[in-house]
Amino acid sequence: MSSVPESVIELARARQAARAEKNFALSDQLRDQILQHGFEILDVDGGFSFRAKNPFPVYERIGDLRFFTEKRFPSSIGIIADGFLEDVVTSVQAIKKYAPIDTSILILISGTPDLSTIAHELDDRTFIAQINAGVGWAEASNALLKLAPAPYLVIMDPSTIFTGDAITPVLSTLSAGEFSAVGWRGGLVNISDDWRSVEDKGPGEVDVLFSYFMALNIEHALGASGFNARAIYYRNADIEFSLRLRQARGRLLQMDLPLEQARHHGYYDTDEVYRETQSKKTYDRILERFRGKTEILVERR
């Protein structure tokens, strides 16, 4: 306890006395004062101990998350981190190198991984929230849509790396109002194989965009009801959302952007049975809801 100031120890002693007297209102007040000094108090047999307060908020469930920041920004980038935090750090550092300084970065951590590599990325435009119980990919994406402190949100995989400014061109396109979503990779639904695949035709208007880098007009995305919360894994959830957006008359554009992809741990290092089971569930929903509705697709090219 030598690194804890004596004033904080005195607050802890006062809290211990309040608890003994069953004055729980005072006990809570003293606990909050200790937190303000940067420490959490832990009740242990015979007394108490301390640990340094987490530098960012931690929630038990995604529904407990209410906001990332009260500041407003022209755009936000949202990254969902389900492990592999070293990849997140690499991606965030590239964003900070190339993206406009007024682009906020929202990192949503699912579960309880080792956080030692990520906390130092916090700054006046980088915000982190952790969900202890874990959160499905679509629910996390919807939380980012609802809580992003900006009119435009880029949902981005941690494996995607900026090699230049990818934000300015997509914001210019989105702000013109013609398109609801702009992305780096996407394609056209393959009608010839009964909607069972997507063909990448390169830059141009597309049926679907992939979540390696997907920039969204938040109002349009929420107007299409966002992502299907039943999708707990990312694969095919971006296709399902794209078709929901197309059905709501949103237009999607694929662009060449200064990005590259490192090892995609979210695919290659995910349990194969889990990956394939969850991907199939989502694609089965796509086929059930959208197959044959060619009126929502763009002109073939």
Order of alpha helices (4+ residues) and beta strands (2+ residues): alpha-alpha-beta-beta-beta-beta-alpha-beta-beta-alpha-beta-beta-alpha-beta-beta-beta-beta-beta-beta-alpha-alpha-beta-beta-alpha-alpha
